[in-house]
Amino acid sequence: MTFQLTSGEMPELEELLHLYASVNWPAYTRDPQALTRAFQNSDFVWTARNESGQLVGLVRGLSDAVSVLFVQDLLVGPDWQHRRAAHAPAQAVLDRHPHVMQTALLTDDGPAQLAFYESLGFGNTQTLGLNAFYRTSMQPVSPKIPSK
């Protein structure tokens, strides 16, 4: 299976919702208008589409083009994971911003995610003696289990 990589395309909302749902990211599908605004306000969007034109993956984020590049979302539909459909969009963003001093992203702590980002040359801040801090207004996605 092959795919085509494109920069700057704004995918249709329905296909975004389908892709985000396919990887079980409900924080993005709960508020479709917010997802649309997030894409409209992103500095870069790269999409991967299969031979039929179906959206199979994407990467988007923000950058000041000098000191920081933040990869907000990198996702690939389940049928396309573990193929170049994930690696190629990420590499395209990195190739487009080789001069940026710091590239950052947040990801799950699973072994597959860690191995994937390490394969792209990312290091974990733990190995550098650094800390990464964050603040979020997002509500937990999973329901709270009542205490007994």
N, C-alpha and C positions, 0 to 999 in steps of 0.2 A: 504494500500500500504506500502510495506517495502522497505528499501534501505540498501546498504552496504557501510560502511565507510572505506576508504583506505588512508594510508599516503604514501607520496613520489611518487605518480603516476603523470606522465606528460601526461595530456589529449591530444588527437589529436587536431590540430588547428581548424578543421572544427567544432568539438563539442564545443570547447571554444567559437568560434564566434557565434554559435547558442545559447549557454547559455547566453552570454553577451547581445546579441540582444534581447533575450526573456525578459530581465529585463530592456531593453532600456538604456544601457550604451554605447552609440556610441563612446565615447572617446576611448574605448578599441577596437572597431571593425573597426575603420578608418584605422588603421595601423597594420595589422595582424603580420607582422614581429616584430614590437615592442612588441606586446602581447606575442609572442613566447619568446623573450628575457627576458621579465619581469618574465615569469614563470621559465625559465632556471636559472635566477639569484635570485630566491626566496629561502629563507632558509627552508621554509616548504610549503607544499601543501597537503591539505586533500581534497579528493573528496567523493561525495555521488552519488551512482548509483542505479537506480531502478532494479527490478528483471530481466529486459531485458538487463541490462548493459548500459542503457542510462545515461549520465551525467545529474544529476538533481540539483547539488549544489557543492559548493567548498568554501574553505577558503585558503588564502595564505598570506605570510608576511615575515618579516625579524626579526632577533633577534641576539643579541650578547651573549645570553644565560646566562647573568649575570644581567645587569642593565635595559635592555629595550627589549620589544617585541612589534613590530608594526604589527598590523593586517591591511594589505593593502586592500584585497578584501574578502568579505563574501557575496556570492550571491546564491540564490536558485531560480530555475525556478518557474513561476507563479503557476503551478499546485501543487507544493510542499511547497509553503509558508504556514506559520502558522501550520507547522508540525515539527516533530523532525529533519527533513532534514536540517534545518537551525541551530537549537540549538546544535545538536550533533557534527558537525564539529567544531563549535566555542568552545564548551566545551572540545573537544579532544585537541585542541591547548592549552587551559588554563591548562588542566590537565597535559600536557606534559612539561609545563613551570611554575610549581608552585613557584619556587624559584626566578623568575625574579622580580626585584624590581618594575618596572613600565610597565604596558601594556597600549598601546595607539592605538587609531583608530580615523578616521574621518568618519562622517556619515551625512546623510541628517537630517534636523531638524524636520522631521515629527513625529507625536505622536507615530506611530507604530514603527518606528526605535528607538526612545528614550525608549519606553517601552521594546522592545526586548533586547536592551543592558543593561538596568537596571535589567532585569530578569537574566542576566548572571553575575551580580555583578559589572557592570561598573557604575561609577559616572560621572556626568557632571562636568567639571572643574569650572563652575559657582558656584556650591555649595561648593567648596573648597577654594574660594577666589583666584583662580589661573586664569591665562590667558594661552591660547594656541595660538601659532603663527604659521603661515604657509606661504610659498611662492610657487607659482606655475608658470609654463611656459605654462600651458594648455590654449588653446583658448576657449572662451565660446562655449558651445555646441549649444545653440539656436541662431537663427539669430538675429542680432540687428534690432530693429524697427527704421526705419528712423525717425528723428525728423522733425516736420512740420515747 
